[in-house]
């Protein structure tokens, strides 16, 4: 099939030597990222301390503007941080958890780091409401909306669940929260770069995510979107000199916050990570997330049919409108005495078919814009052979879950 996005495949070196289907965990490195890191090293080597005033200091905002294009957010509404834990903690530090509006609503299928950040707010008076999953893979929208009431201060939800790729109805969640006077923190780590959405149209309060996965930006470059009308409403307690109105005045005493999104910064930025991340952002923005999604749906729908024909079971939602970019596959035969998914994934990695495994879901398989049909066909063929030959047995008890 003619696939115009395959021209980008040559820009990702790992695709030349492996069947790389793990973009939900670590997106492939764009070739240009290596050149950008070399540019960083050359700048440090030749410009030294002058590099701060020649661009380094502004990188959290300039890089954030690249993310803003992908989020359909206005310029100067996104700042960069090291990871989502920092971004979530920074939001939490803005809030007073005073009854009666002191509830934090989240789902039990959120990524654990997010849960940890908000659970730590109990000591500050927060009351936690965890919405349970009925099947371990999805969240009933009605259950989540019912948990949001006039006592809710903030709702923290994953747009796409990391374990199952279940795609939640962000618009309905934001509407319900705003109707009762609550705010929403939307974790888009598993959607940005593969599921199109608009921060403007959602009118969401905060968006967090990172570059490790579908954005192909590598580790150390998380992002935080703050809706423009909220930027001067809050004063983060987790702060630092980059959030000061005049950081190089070196004022002592209480901070005088910047009068824009810069107040959501803290200390010195992670400069190398911001250099490296640009290549992935620019590729995703150039292609467009809608085109990426169109290809993803074509590949994954065909893949689901192949997986089931091979005798395996798809555990993620099959309906395209309810699934992000990942398909989860259970490979355990009916007579298996113990789960074998982690061991099968380990054997596949040994064979250069790069996937991973999550307990309760199965093997996670994620084609991206640089993937092709042959990649997915190879996964099916190799998985069937690994299970039938019991080649996975060498990894039982030793497989590492990344």
C-alpha positions as semicolon CSV with decimal commas, in nm:
position;residue;x (nm);y (nm);z (nm)
1;X;0,000;0,000;0,000
2;X;0,124;0,349;-0,082
3;X;0,225;0,509;0,248
4;X;0,365;0,864;0,220
5;X;0,477;0,861;0,584
6;X;0,725;0,581;0,522
7;X;0,966;0,836;0,377
8;X;1,037;0,927;0,740
9;X;1,145;0,572;0,826
10;X;1,503;0,634;0,709
11;X;1,528;0,914;0,968
12;X;1,511;0,659;1,254
13;X;1,824;0,443;1,270
14;X;1,682;0,172;1,497
15;X;1,421;0,086;1,233
16;X;1,705;-0,035;1,010
17;X;1,815;-0,307;1,251
18;X;1,506;-0,399;1,456
19;X;1,131;-0,435;1,436
20;X;1,060;-0,141;1,665
21;X;0,707;-0,148;1,807
22;X;0,748;0,014;2,147
23;X;0,671;0,382;2,084
24;X;0,436;0,379;2,383
25;X;0,745;0,338;2,604
26;X;1,042;0,492;2,423
27;X;0,992;0,639;2,080
28;X;1,267;0,576;1,829
29;X;1,544;0,837;1,818
30;X;1,535;1,063;1,513
31;X;1,869;1,077;1,336
32;X;1,870;1,455;1,372
33;X;1,867;1,430;1,754
34;X;2,228;1,317;1,739
35;X;2,321;1,629;1,543
36;X;2,133;1,849;1,789
37;X;2,316;1,694;2,084
38;X;2,642;1,755;1,899
39;X;2,532;2,116;1,856
40;X;2,473;2,139;2,230
41;X;2,819;1,997;2,301
42;X;2,982;2,233;2,053
43;X;2,798;2,531;2,203
44;X;2,908;2,438;2,553
45;X;3,265;2,379;2,434
46;X;3,298;2,703;2,240
47;X;3,062;2,951;2,402
48;X;3,085;2,840;2,764
49;X;2,888;3,054;3,008
50;X;2,783;3,286;2,725
51;X;2,549;3,010;2,602
52;X;2,300;3,098;2,875
53;X;2,231;3,443;2,735
54;X;2,261;3,319;2,377
55;X;1,965;3,082;2,400
56;X;1,994;2,827;2,678
57;X;1,795;3,031;2,930
58;X;1,501;3,066;2,692
59;X;1,486;2,698;2,592
60;X;1,202;2,598;2,831
61;X;0,971;2,847;2,661
62;X;1,102;2,808;2,305
63;X;1,079;2,431;2,324
64;X;0,738;2,465;2,488
65;X;0,622;2,661;2,185
66;X;0,702;2,359;1,967
67;X;0,483;2,143;2,190
68;X;0,211;2,409;2,182
69;X;0,183;2,362;1,804
70;X;0,112;1,992;1,855
71;X;-0,136;2,057;2,138
72;X;-0,312;2,330;1,938
73;X;-0,232;2,570;2,221
74;X;-0,130;2,937;2,199
75;X;0,237;3,038;2,211
76;X;0,383;3,093;2,557
77;X;0,138;2,857;2,723
78;X;0,374;2,558;2,763
79;X;0,687;2,531;2,976
80;X;0,930;2,240;2,988
81;X;1,025;2,036;3,293
82;X;1,226;1,721;3,353
83;X;0,925;1,489;3,381
84;X;0,555;1,459;3,459
85;X;0,616;1,407;3,831
86;X;0,767;1,756;3,851
87;X;0,487;1,909;3,641
88;X;0,214;1,745;3,849
89;X;0,387;1,837;4,174
90;X;0,414;2,196;4,060
91;X;0,039;2,213;3,991
92;X;-0,040;2,050;4,324
93;X;0,181;2,303;4,501
94;X;-0,048;2,583;4,375
95;X;-0,356;2,453;4,552
96;X;-0,511;2,493;4,896
97;X;-0,700;2,184;5,002
98;X;-0,959;2,349;5,223
99;X;-1,299;2,187;5,283
100;X;-1,552;2,169;5,145
101;X;-1,370;2,183;4,807
102;X;-1,069;1,968;4,882
103;X;-1,123;1,654;4,676
104;X;-0,887;1,515;4,414
105;X;-1,052;1,273;4,172
106;X;-0,837;1,031;3,976
107;X;-0,872;0,678;3,840
108;X;-0,699;0,369;3,965
109;X;-0,565;0,313;3,612
110;X;-0,366;0,637;3,608
111;X;0,007;0,593;3,572
112;X;0,140;0,533;3,925
113;X;0,369;0,837;3,940
114;X;0,064;1,063;3,904
115;X;-0,118;0,883;4,182
116;X;0,184;0,915;4,410
117;X;0,206;1,291;4,360
118;X;-0,158;1,355;4,448
119;X;-0,176;1,099;4,729
120;X;0,108;1,289;4,896
121;X;-0,131;1,587;4,919
122;X;-0,332;1,407;5,189
123;X;-0,092;1,557;5,443
124;X;-0,204;1,901;5,322
125;X;-0,572;1,824;5,369
126;X;-0,661;1,673;5,033
127;X;-0,928;1,406;5,018
128;X;-0,871;1,142;4,750
129;X;-1,142;0,983;4,537
130;X;-1,013;0,695;4,327
131;X;-1,249;0,578;4,054
132;X;-1,233;0,203;4,018
133;X;-1,217;0,009;3,695
134;X;-1,483;-0,254;3,637
135;X;-1,263;-0,470;3,416
136;X;-0,904;-0,371;3,498
137;X;-0,857;-0,219;3,154
138;X;-1,105;0,065;3,111
139;X;-1,292;0,328;3,313
140;X;-1,666;0,370;3,275
141;X;-1,730;0,732;3,184
142;X;-2,042;0,741;3,400
143;X;-1,849;0,624;3,704
144;X;-1,589;0,896;3,657
145;X;-1,841;1,174;3,596
146;X;-2,043;1,069;3,901
147;X;-1,733;1,102;4,120
148;X;-1,689;1,468;4,023
149;X;-1,904;1,697;4,237
150;X;-1,908;2,035;4,412
151;X;-1,650;1,909;4,661
152;X;-1,400;1,839;4,381
153;X;-1,105;2,076;4,349
154;X;-0,916;1,900;4,073
155;X;-0,960;1,598;3,846
156;X;-0,646;1,420;3,726
157;X;-0,702;1,181;3,439
158;X;-0,501;1,010;3,169
159;X;-0,627;1,085;2,820
160;X;-0,507;0,741;2,711
161;X;-0,446;0,477;2,976
162;X;-0,090;0,346;2,973
163;X;-0,182;-0,015;3,045
164;X;-0,459;-0,076;2,793
165;X;-0,452;0,227;2,556
166;X;-0,815;0,299;2,649
167;X;-0,902;0,646;2,518
168;X;-1,107;0,850;2,763
169;X;-1,364;1,115;2,672
170;X;-1,166;1,423;2,770
171;X;-1,433;1,667;2,650
172;X;-1,701;1,511;2,871
173;X;-1,468;1,504;3,170
174;X;-1,366;1,869;3,131
175;X;-1,728;1,976;3,088
176;X;-1,843;1,794;3,400
177;X;-1,555;1,934;3,606
178;X;-1,614;2,290;3,491
179;X;-1,989;2,258;3,550
180;X;-1,923;2,198;3,921
181;X;-1,636;2,446;3,949
182;X;-1,346;2,198;3,942
183;X;-1,027;2,198;3,734
184;X;-0,880;1,923;3,516
185;X;-0,522;1,809;3,480
186;X;-0,511;1,601;3,162
187;X;-0,217;1,361;3,138
188;X;-0,155;1,328;2,764
189;X;0,168;1,128;2,778
190;X;0,009;0,844;2,581
191;X;-0,188;1,060;2,338
192;X;0,023;1,359;2,232
193;X;0,177;1,269;1,898
194;X;-0,060;0,986;1,812
195;X;-0,416;1,097;1,902
196;X;-0,522;1,440;1,775
197;X;-0,682;1,679;2,021
198;X;-0,696;2,053;2,082
199;X;-0,615;2,206;2,418
200;X;-0,801;2,518;2,302
201;X;-1,119;2,336;2,207
202;X;-1,116;2,122;2,521
203;X;-1,071;2,437;2,730
204;X;-0,873;2,215;2,966
205;X;-0,699;2,381;3,261
206;X;-0,367;2,195;3,256
207;X;-0,204;1,942;3,025
208;X;0,102;1,741;3,123
209;X;0,310;1,488;2,936
210;X;0,656;1,398;2,824
211;X;0,871;1,338;2,521
212;X;0,984;0,983;2,583
213;X;0,707;0,812;2,391
214;X;0,512;0,915;2,080
215;X;0,692;1,249;2,047
216;X;1,027;1,070;1,992
217;X;1,199;1,334;2,205
218;X;1,387;1,116;2,451
219;X;1,397;1,138;2,831
220;X;1,426;1,450;3,044
221;X;1,179;1,674;2,859
222;X;0,837;1,687;3,022
223;X;0,588;1,961;2,943
224;X;0,322;2,158;3,126
225;X;0,044;2,352;2,952
226;X;-0,136;2,616;3,156
227;X;-0,448;2,772;3,009
228;X;-0,363;3,139;2,949
229;X;-0,633;3,283;3,176
230;X;-0,499;3,076;3,466
231;X;-0,134;3,169;3,434
232;X;-0,136;3,452;3,685
233;X;-0,403;3,306;3,912
234;X;-0,169;3,063;4,088
235;X;0,155;3,095;4,282
236;X;0,337;2,761;4,283
237;X;0,506;2,669;4,610
238;X;0,737;2,438;4,416
239;X;0,938;2,715;4,260
240;X;1,281;2,856;4,190
241;X;1,468;3,144;4,039
242;X;1,353;3,078;3,681
243;X;0,999;3,160;3,798
244;X;1,101;3,505;3,925
245;X;0,994;3,819;3,741
246;X;1,361;3,930;3,734
247;X;1,574;3,622;3,799
248;X;1,905;3,798;3,739
249;X;1,827;4,065;3,996
250;X;1,910;3,795;4,254
251;X;1,656;3,933;4,500
252;X;1,629;3,763;4,837
253;X;1,316;3,703;5,042
254;X;0,981;3,584;4,902
255;X;0,970;3,530;4,529
256;X;0,819;3,793;4,300
257;X;0,652;3,573;4,044
258;X;0,677;3,631;3,670
259;X;0,356;3,770;3,523
260;X;0,314;3,496;3,264
261;X;0,363;3,123;3,221
262;X;0,724;3,157;3,335
263;X;0,598;3,150;3,693
264;X;0,546;2,777;3,633
265;X;0,919;2,721;3,589
266;X;1,152;2,647;3,880
267;X;1,528;2,596;3,863
268;X;1,779;2,585;3,578
269;X;1,657;2,389;3,274
270;X;1,782;2,049;3,157
271;X;1,949;2,194;2,849
272;X;2,074;1,875;2,674
273;X;1,730;1,713;2,690
274;X;1,568;2,018;2,535
275;X;1,815;2,013;2,248
276;X;1,750;1,645;2,181
277;X;1,371;1,672;2,202
278;X;1,336;1,923;1,919
279;X;1,393;1,671;1,640
280;X;1,096;1,456;1,737
281;X;0,867;1,752;1,797
282;X;0,947;1,901;1,458
283;X;0,886;1,570;1,280
284;X;0,548;1,519;1,450
285;X;0,444;1,880;1,380
286;X;0,553;1,853;1,016
287;X;0,357;1,532;0,956
288;X;0,056;1,636;1,165
289;X;-0,106;1,424;1,433
290;X;-0,418;1,367;1,222
291;X;-0,210;1,200;0,952
292;X;-0,029;0,994;1,216
293;X;-0,361;0,885;1,364
294;X;-0,500;0,787;1,023
295;X;-0,200;0,562;0,960
296;X;-0,212;0,423;1,313
297;X;-0,574;0,319;1,276
298;X;-0,506;0,150;0,944
299;X;-0,210;-0,043;1,082
300;X;-0,372;-0,141;1,411
301;X;-0,703;-0,253;1,264
302;X;-0,520;-0,480;1,022
303;X;-0,297;-0,598;1,307
304;X;-0,591;-0,686;1,532
305;X;-0,733;-0,910;1,261
306;X;-0,394;-1,081;1,215
307;X;-0,346;-1,132;1,588
308;X;-0,684;-1,297;1,628
309;X;-0,633;-1,511;1,320
310;X;-0,308;-1,633;1,479
311;X;-0,500;-1,746;1,787
312;X;-0,404;-1,468;2,028
313;X;-0,639;-1,243;2,222
314;X;-0,656;-0,864;2,196
315;X;-0,713;-0,713;2,542
316;X;-0,719;-0,341;2,456
317;X;-1,041;-0,192;2,316
318;X;-1,092;-0,297;1,956
319;X;-1,307;0,001;1,862
320;X;-1,079;0,269;1,715
321;X;-1,262;0,552;1,892
322;X;-1,188;0,394;2,231
323;X;-0,819;0,315;2,174
324;X;-0,499;0,516;2,148
325;X;-0,203;0,403;1,940
326;X;-0,128;0,079;2,126
327;X;-0,274;-0,270;2,094
328;X;-0,230;-0,507;2,388
329;X;-0,209;-0,878;2,316
330;X;-0,246;-1,177;2,548
331;X;-0,042;-1,472;2,423
332;X;-0,104;-1,722;2,704
333;X;-0,241;-2,053;2,574
334;X;-0,551;-2,184;2,751
335;X;-0,352;-2,460;2,925
336;X;-0,073;-2,231;3,053
337;X;0,008;-2,300;3,418
338;X;0,152;-1,953;3,471
339;X;0,151;-1,626;3,275
340;X;0,405;-1,631;2,995
341;X;0,361;-1,282;2,845
342;X;0,668;-1,126;3,003
343;X;0,884;-1,421;2,894
344;X;0,747;-1,408;2,538
345;X;0,820;-1,036;2,522
346;X;1,175;-1,101;2,642
347;X;1,230;-1,364;2,374
348;X;1,088;-1,133;2,110
349;X;1,333;-0,864;2,218
350;X;1,616;-1,118;2,188
351;X;1,500;-1,169;1,829
352;X;1,503;-0,790;1,769
353;X;1,126;-0,754;1,781
354;X;1,106;-0,475;2,036
355;X;0,787;-0,472;2,245
356;X;0,712;-0,482;2,618
357;X;0,467;-0,634;2,865
358;X;0,232;-0,509;3,135
359;X;0,073;-0,742;3,392
360;X;-0,301;-0,775;3,348
361;X;-0,289;-0,642;2,993
362;X;-0,036;-0,840;2,792
363;X;0,227;-0,750;2,537
364;X;0,202;-0,388;2,426
365;X;0,250;-0,329;2,052
366;X;0,270;0,024;1,914
367;X;0,337;0,105;1,551
368;X;0,413;0,469;1,473
369;X;0,447;0,680;1,160
370;X;0,782;0,514;1,082
371;X;0,636;0,160;1,104
372;X;0,513;-0,059;0,820
373;X;0,292;-0,364;0,770
374;X;0,594;-0,595;0,768
375;X;0,682;-0,489;1,123
376;X;0,344;-0,603;1,253
377;X;0,341;-0,919;1,043
378;X;0,677;-1,012;1,190
379;X;0,547;-0,967;1,543
380;X;0,259;-1,207;1,474
381;X;0,481;-1,463;1,302
382;X;0,755;-1,456;1,566
383;X;0,508;-1,461;1,857
384;X;0,333;-1,766;1,720
385;X;0,667;-1,942;1,674
386;X;0,791;-1,846;2,022
387;X;0,476;-1,979;2,188
388;X;0,453;-2,296;1,979
389;X;0,821;-2,385;2,027
390;X;0,815;-2,281;2,395
391;X;1,124;-2,071;2,330
392;X;1,000;-1,835;2,599
393;X;1,087;-2,091;2,870
394;X;1,447;-1,967;2,886
395;X;1,312;-1,635;3,021
396;X;1,058;-1,765;3,276
397;X;1,133;-1,613;3,616
398;X;1,402;-1,382;3,477
399;X;1,217;-1,153;3,234
400;X;1,248;-0,788;3,332
401;X;0,948;-0,558;3,293
402;X;1,067;-0,214;3,175
